[in-house]
Amino acid sequence: MDNPKLSVYIISDSIGETAERVVRAAASQFNNVDIEIKRVPYVNKKQEIIDVVKEISEISGKNCIIVYTLVVPELSSALVSQAKRCEIQAIDIMGEVLSTISAMTNKSPKQEPGLLRQLDEEYFRRVEAIEFAVKYDDGKDPRGILQADLVILGVSRTSKTPLSMYLAHKQIKAANVPLVPEVSPPKEIFEVPSNKVIGLTIKPEQLYVIRKERLASLGLSAKANYADMDRILKELEYAEKIMKKIGCTIIDVTNKAVEETANKVLEFYYRTQRKKILN
């Protein structure tokens, strides 16, 4: 008789490492069961919860279990409701412990994800990502492209460096590469998967203003080729050609703060990571 197979999906609003340890400890008690464990971390929006459970249902049907650590009640309720609709068993690792401690102490939990490892693990990941962003800034070393979580492309003054640093504070290793018509782009950007590359573009009129201000701050003439409109159009056309060749996502940063652009990038990044985990 074939060994039964079971898929266990761990959904967490943080890393999900604690729940994975519990599941692996439980799985080790079964010798003749093929248990596949998949972790789905950083799911922290209600619609994301619903979408993830639907995807799990489509992939595994009813032959799976969802184990979750969601400290925000709204997210936990959304998961339980969606799991019931999809007829999937869902187990709350932390809920009963939290409610029992709360009842015994007459205190409410903080409802903040990932507090257990926040000070140590996240700190060192952040430092590592910042060091990476500095080392591989502005195309200094193309070898970083193959090691990066994300590669940022764009012409000069499209906020590639600030964006890379912002992502680093989210523990994402980002390398950024300037695109200049006279310089062939590093071959490495065509070797990484297109879903790891983000292209930045901008309206030429705004780039013209930004570059003029940059020249002024350096005490240089505003008539320099760097701020010439024909030059700007040429650069943007060249950059778009490269981005389309790669097939990467392109984000227009016109009138956008770095935080706004970063949120779009993070949404894209975690959606891509989730698909990778669930497939």
Secondary structure by P-SEA (a helix, b strand, c coil): cccbbbbbbbbccccaaaaaaaaaaaaaaccccbbbbbbbcccccaaaaaaaaaaaaaaccccbbbbbbcccaaaaaaaaaaaaaabbbbbbccaaaaaaaaaaacccccccccccccccaaaaaaaaaaaaaaaacccccccccccccbbbbbccccaaaaaaaaaaaacbbbbbbbbbccccccccccccccccbbbbbbcaaaaaaaaaaaaaaaccccccccccaaaaaaaaaaaaaaaaaaccbbbbcccccaaaaaaaaaaaaaaaaaaaaac
